[in-house]
Amino acid sequence: MTDIQNIYSILLARSYQETLFSSLTGQRKREGKEIRVDCPLCSSEGNFSYSTDKPLWHCWSCNAGGDWLEYMQKVEGMDFQRALQELALVAGVELSPHSQESYRAYTRRADILEEAQELFKNELESQIKNDGAVMKYLADRGYSFQEALDMELGAYTSRKALQEYLKGKGYTEKEIKDSGLLSSGFGEDYQLAFLWRDASGRAIGLVGRALLSDEELKEKGLSKYKYSYGMEKDEGLIGFSSARGSEQIILLEGVLDALYLNHKG
Ligand SMILES: [Zn+2]
């Protein structure tokens, strides 16, 4: 776990967003897991929303947004180091000397994972028309396409297609390779794809679910799930960001059912 992941999860548990955004004016209208206030950047009324379960904010008027560190930089005018030190102090976390580097790597990894999942979601959508294997698997388990979308599931059907797609988005060969998204098995035995998120809601890895039956898996000596290389599973738990405390249920129920539970809850 990086320092910032640690800091964010400690501060979210303490509802630190209420302190961080306390100086903002407006009616503080609650919409689901977000609170609306006036935007300090463009002054538009009620268009700035901040999350109550993720360290994130966004203005629907001027389109500015980011995480808490970016808020402290853009709105409060701090530089990165000072903002990080301030959050670390409040959270009681001692910073390692490589905090800034690891923060950059962490956000960059999240970006490439989100991009990849966009492709997988589009692919799943196209599978409705051509009766693709992933959509068929989900339908057999009783999931509708809308439920699959709400759970942010996707279909990973080709490593080559992913590689081309990410190149088109400006990622270098090295970044794509280092992301762990091209590990063997992905796009072949493991085609049902979704993101693994940490406690702050940021993507930290990709999970692939095999479409094979338990017997077929046993025969082939494969596990049900494959995780992108380099991902530390204990960093995040699906559903944890929006259902704190339910991690044991999630572990017991299995990853797919947990996603469903989380979405229903
Ligand atoms: Zn704004």
Residues whose N, C-alpha, C, O or C-beta is under 5 A from the ligand:
A	BS01	ZN	C39 L41 C42 C59 S61 C62
